[in-house]
Amino acid sequence: MTSRLLPLLALLLALAPATASAEDDFYEPMALGMGGTGRVLPLDLSTLHLNASALGVRAQYMGGFSYGYAPREKSHQISTSAADSRTGAYFLGVNYSIRLYEPPFEPSTDLNWYPVATADELLDKRREHRWDIAGGYAFLDRHLSIGATARILRQEFDIRENRNKFTLDAGVTVAPTKFLLFAVSAQNMVPTRDTRYPTRLSAGLGLDFMNEGQGAFGFRGEFDVLFDFTSQEKPRTDVHGGGEFRFLYLAAVRLGYYGDRQFKDNYVTWGAGLVTDRFRLNFGMRIEVGPVEKRLRTDIELDDQRVLWTLGFDLRY
């Protein structure tokens, strides 16, 4: 009986969550291209799950769809969202995303007892469903906005039990002028015991000189700092920064950078888009630079595993 339980115990230990660096939350193309920002400026529908209060500082209806791919985890993610901050001082937004992925797996180190020759013989395919419901209220002619997000997660696995989780975000955004914004937000205040959704506190500032529909050229930029309390044994700091340049009412170019774990993991980002007053078609890409400390695949080239990209569109009015 004991000999039969040993392989099962080894499997459970190998698959139990370990202390690790936080994985990235999913970003829509604009926020990804600008260094994973979006916690201060309402760039796109990433705001729903980064800092819902930022929705309240701009009056608009918005809906969108995006697709993202990350080769390292063979990850396909589809996201659809809608938000209304125009009807009144109250605002509301909803998001649903599904992510299909297959984490890198190495039998020689993960499961020494498991009799397989290559990683391809043992696959841990996973599916993650995510629902975000955000709401809040804008005060003082949208110079002050408060918001919160309720999040439900369902994680489905092929070789372990499924999991359901619930957590909450909250934030405050202040816009002293139309061009200058500050924000403070907290994410996953109900601990999830999941490195992809750590408990975090963020603070940042944004500059917005875009002048939608009024100028042929424009610029917006954001910088924020995140304090991560749960993905590692000790709290850590992440930084995000980026900017967008608009040309001739139609074309947008975005550049950004973010650093994780006190700059141990470093990423550069870029993006481009076709933008009108009502419709935006955007692309964003993140590239990891420097040494890669994460677990890698053996069936994909290293340079390909450094990349994550998203493509999407949204409608505004």
C-alpha positions in Angstrom: 0.0 0.0 0.0 2.8 2.4 0.9 4.6 1.7 -2.4 1.5 2.7 -4.3 1.1 6.0 -2.4 4.7 7.1 -3.0 4.2 8.0 -6.7 1.0 9.9 -5.8 2.8 11.8 -3.1 5.6 12.7 -5.5 3.1 14.0 -8.0 1.3 16.2 -5.5 4.6 17.7 -4.2 5.8 18.4 -7.7 2.5 20.1 -8.7 2.0 22.1 -5.5 2.4 25.8 -5.9 5.8 27.0 -5.0 7.2 30.5 -4.2 8.0 32.1 -7.5 8.0 35.4 -9.3 4.6 36.7 -10.3 3.4 36.0 -13.7 2.1 38.9 -15.8 -1.5 39.8 -15.7 -3.0 39.9 -19.2 -2.7 43.2 -21.0 -4.7 44.5 -23.9 -2.5 45.7 -26.9 -2.2 49.4 -25.9 -1.3 48.8 -22.3 1.2 46.1 -23.3 2.9 48.3 -25.9 3.3 51.0 -23.3 5.3 48.8 -20.8 2.3 47.1 -19.1 0.9 50.4 -17.9 -2.8 51.2 -17.6 -3.2 51.7 -13.8 -3.4 55.5 -14.1 -4.5 56.3 -17.7 -7.6 54.6 -19.1 -5.7 53.4 -22.1 -7.9 50.5 -23.1 -10.0 47.8 -21.4 -7.0 46.6 -19.4 -8.2 49.3 -16.9 -11.0 47.0 -15.9 -8.6 44.6 -14.1 -5.7 46.9 -13.4 -7.4 49.9 -11.7 -11.1 50.3 -12.3 -11.2 53.8 -10.9 -9.3 55.1 -13.9 -12.5 54.5 -16.0 -14.3 57.3 -14.3 -12.0 60.2 -15.4 -13.1 59.9 -19.0 -16.7 59.9 -20.2 -17.1 57.2 -22.9 -18.7 53.9 -24.0 -16.1 51.3 -24.9 -16.2 47.7 -26.1 -13.4 45.5 -27.4 -12.0 42.1 -28.3 -8.4 40.8 -28.2 -6.3 37.8 -28.8 -2.9 37.1 -27.2 -0.2 34.5 -27.7 2.9 33.5 -25.6 5.0 30.7 -27.1 6.8 29.8 -23.9 3.6 28.4 -22.4 1.9 27.8 -25.7 -0.7 30.2 -24.4 -3.7 31.4 -26.3 -5.9 34.0 -24.6 -9.1 35.5 -25.9 -10.6 38.5 -24.0 -13.8 40.5 -24.5 -14.9 43.6 -22.5 -17.3 46.5 -22.4 -17.5 49.6 -20.2 -19.8 52.6 -19.7 -18.5 55.7 -18.0 -20.6 58.1 -20.0 -24.2 57.6 -18.9 -23.6 59.3 -15.6 -21.2 59.7 -12.7 -21.6 56.0 -11.9 -19.6 53.7 -14.2 -19.6 50.0 -14.9 -17.5 47.5 -16.8 -17.3 43.7 -17.5 -14.7 41.4 -18.9 -14.5 37.8 -19.7 -11.3 36.0 -20.9 -10.3 32.4 -21.5 -6.8 31.2 -21.6 -5.6 27.8 -22.9 -2.0 27.0 -22.1 0.5 24.3 -21.5 3.3 25.2 -19.1 6.9 23.9 -19.7 7.4 20.5 -18.1 10.6 18.7 -17.5 10.2 15.0 -16.3 13.8 14.6 -15.4 13.6 17.3 -12.7 9.9 17.5 -11.9 8.9 13.8 -11.7 12.0 11.6 -11.4 9.7 8.6 -10.6 7.6 9.1 -13.7 8.7 6.7 -16.5 8.8 9.0 -19.6 11.6 9.7 -22.0 10.6 13.2 -23.1 8.5 16.1 -21.9 6.1 15.6 -24.8 4.9 12.3 -23.2 3.5 14.1 -20.1 1.5 17.3 -20.8 -0.2 19.5 -18.2 -2.8 21.3 -20.3 -4.7 24.0 -18.5 -7.7 26.3 -19.1 -8.4 29.4 -17.1 -11.7 31.3 -17.2 -11.8 34.8 -15.7 -14.7 37.2 -15.1 -14.1 40.8 -14.0 -17.0 43.1 -12.9 -15.9 46.7 -12.2 -17.8 49.7 -11.0 -17.3 53.0 -9.3 -18.3 56.7 -9.0 -16.7 59.9 -10.3 -16.8 63.0 -8.2 -16.0 66.7 -8.8 -16.6 66.8 -12.5 -14.5 63.6 -13.0 -11.5 65.1 -11.1 -11.8 62.3 -8.5 -12.8 58.7 -9.1 -13.1 55.6 -7.0 -13.6 52.1 -8.2 -13.5 48.4 -7.4 -13.4 45.1 -9.3 -14.7 41.7 -8.3 -12.9 38.8 -9.9 -13.9 35.2 -10.3 -11.3 32.7 -11.5 -11.9 29.1 -12.6 -8.8 27.1 -13.3 -9.2 23.7 -15.0 -6.4 21.1 -15.2 -5.9 17.8 -17.0 -3.7 16.2 -14.2 -5.0 17.8 -11.0 -8.3 19.0 -9.5 -9.9 22.2 -10.8 -9.9 25.3 -8.7 -12.3 28.2 -8.2 -11.1 31.5 -6.7 -12.5 34.9 -5.8 -10.7 38.2 -5.1 -11.2 42.0 -5.1 -9.4 45.1 -6.4 -9.9 48.8 -5.4 -8.4 52.1 -6.5 -8.6 55.9 -6.5 -7.6 58.1 -9.4 -7.2 61.9 -9.1 -7.0 64.2 -12.1 -6.1 67.7 -11.0 -6.1 68.8 -14.6 -7.1 67.2 -17.9 -3.5 66.4 -18.6 -2.2 65.2 -15.2 -3.4 62.1 -13.3 -2.4 60.3 -10.2 -3.6 56.9 -9.0 -3.3 54.4 -6.2 -4.7 50.9 -6.4 -4.7 47.5 -4.7 -5.0 44.2 -6.6 -6.2 40.8 -5.3 -6.9 42.0 -1.8 -8.4 38.6 -1.1 -5.3 36.4 -1.3 -5.5 33.8 -4.1 -2.4 31.7 -3.3 -1.5 32.0 -6.9 1.6 33.7 -8.3 -0.2 34.9 -11.3 -2.6 36.9 -9.1 -0.5 38.2 -6.2 -1.7 40.8 -3.7 -0.2 44.1 -4.9 -0.3 47.8 -4.2 0.5 50.3 -7.0 1.0 54.0 -7.3 1.6 56.0 -10.5 1.2 59.2 -12.5 0.1 59.8 -16.1 0.4 62.6 -18.6 -2.2 62.9 -21.3 -1.7 65.4 -24.1 -3.7 63.4 -26.7 -6.5 65.9 -27.4 -8.7 63.3 -29.0 -10.2 64.7 -32.2 -8.6 68.1 -31.8 -5.0 67.8 -32.9 -3.0 66.0 -35.6 -0.3 65.0 -33.1 -0.5 63.9 -29.5 1.4 62.2 -26.6 0.5 60.3 -23.5 2.7 58.5 -21.0 2.6 56.7 -17.7 4.9 55.5 -15.0 3.9 53.3 -12.1 5.4 51.3 -9.3 4.0 48.0 -7.9 4.7 46.5 -4.5 4.1 42.7 -4.6 3.5 41.2 -1.2 2.7 37.5 -1.9 4.4 36.0 -4.9 7.7 35.6 -3.1 8.9 35.1 0.5 9.8 38.8 0.7 7.9 41.8 -0.8 9.3 42.9 -4.2 9.0 45.9 -6.4 8.1 46.1 -10.1 8.2 49.3 -12.3 6.3 50.0 -15.5 6.7 53.0 -17.9 5.8 53.8 -21.4 4.5 56.4 -23.9 2.3 56.7 -27.0 2.8 59.0 -29.9 -0.1 59.9 -32.2 0.5 61.1 -35.8 -1.9 62.6 -38.3 -5.1 61.6 -36.6 -4.6 57.9 -37.6 -1.3 56.2 -36.7 0.0 55.5 -33.2 3.4 54.2 -32.1 4.0 53.0 -28.5 7.2 52.1 -26.6 7.8 51.0 -23.0 9.8 49.1 -20.4 9.1 47.2 -17.3 11.3 45.5 -14.7 10.3 42.8 -12.3 11.9 41.5 -9.1 14.0 44.6 -8.5 15.1 44.6 -12.2 16.1 40.9 -12.3 13.6 40.4 -15.1 13.6 43.1 -17.8 11.3 43.6 -20.7 11.0 46.1 -23.5 7.7 46.6 -25.2 6.4 48.2 -28.4 3.2 48.6 -30.2 1.4 50.2 -33.1 -2.1 51.1 -34.0 -4.6 52.5 -36.5 -6.7 54.9 -34.5 -9.8 57.1 -35.1 -12.2 58.8 -32.8 -14.4 55.7 -32.8 -12.3 52.7 -33.8 -8.9 51.4 -32.8 -7.0 48.5 -34.2 -3.9 47.8 -32.0 -0.9 45.4 -31.7 1.4 45.1 -28.8 4.5 43.0 -28.1 6.7 42.3 -25.1 10.3 41.1 -25.4 12.3 39.8 -22.5 15.9 40.9 -22.5 18.9 39.6 -20.6 19.2 36.2 -18.9 15.9 34.2 -18.7 15.5 32.5 -15.3 12.1 31.1 -16.0 11.6 27.4 -16.9 12.0 27.0 -20.7 10.7 24.6 -23.3 12.9 22.3 -25.2 10.7 22.2 -28.3 10.8 26.0 -29.0 13.8 28.3 -29.7 14.9 30.5 -26.8 14.3 33.8 -28.8 10.7 32.8 -29.5 10.1 32.1 -25.8 11.1 35.7 -24.9 8.1 37.1 -26.8 4.5 37.7 -25.9 2.1 39.6 -28.2 -1.5 40.7 -28.4 -3.8 42.0 -31.2 -7.2 43.6 -30.7 -9.7 46.2 -31.5 -12.1 48.4 -29.6 -15.0 50.8 -30.3 -15.5 54.1 -28.4 -18.2 56.7 -28.5 
